[in-house]
């Protein structure tokens, strides 16, 4: 196994864990409370929209973390298919970002 591949696997695990930690933070009640307090629209509909965005961001971050960790595990198992796995990973990330942009527009 090349040193570049080992470095990529290690950084993928670290990035996945960071995404998971941020996702859990975005889902925490303290974060949602702080965001709703600073949200300019204080109506009930505005607060629900803010809560939806916070929780949606948390779930998306957790999804990115799980995808990234899963990708690192696949790299460990299928070293020879690195290029195909990287392409699939990038397509999944692009789809997730597109969905995120549409949902939070």
ABEGO torsion letter per residue (X at the ends): XBAAAAAAAAAAAAAAAAAAAAAAAAABAAAAAAAAAABABABAAAAAAAAAAAAAAAAAAAAAAAAAAAAAAAAAABAAAAAAAAAAAAAAAAAAAAAAAAAAX
